[in-house]
Amino acid sequence: MAVLTDKSWSPYVAGVVIGLLQIPTFLLMDTALGASSSFVTVAAHLAALIDPEVQKVSYFASHMWGPKNWWQVAVVAGITIGAYISMTLSGARRQSISPVWARTMATGSLMSRAPVAFLGGFIMLFGARIAGGCTSGHGISGI
């Protein structure tokens, strides 16, 4: 269990673990590891609260129901919770602002960084959905 308190894992060990996770994913869910579809699932359900007609749009309808879609939402939640637990167990602490942000942003305040981060994340996720999945999913599952 000492590995859980390490600040970082070997990328080779982490890669093997992620690769081995493909086996139960395919056997139990008949799908590959991935996460970008979870955002469509959540967005479709939130949009349906405002306008139930969203369920008639084929793209949203295909992501709203079924265990695969909610399984990916659970994966994203698990990644978030697991990252927090890992950080806590290892005693790691993030800097409040990265050197990249400090160089590129005129101010380091959250109010100036949040819109830029949101826009960057939106563009990345939009591209991932156009491509049929994110680069991580394609790299891990597509290869």
Secondary structure, 3 states (H helix, E strand, C coil): CHHHHCCCCCHHHHHHHHHHHHHHHHHHHCCCCCCHHHHHHHHHHHHHHHCHHHHHCHHHHHHHCCHHHHHHHHHHHHHHHHHHHHHHHHCCCCCCCCHHHHHHCCCCCHHHHHHHHHHHHHHHHHHHHHCCCCHHHHHHHHC
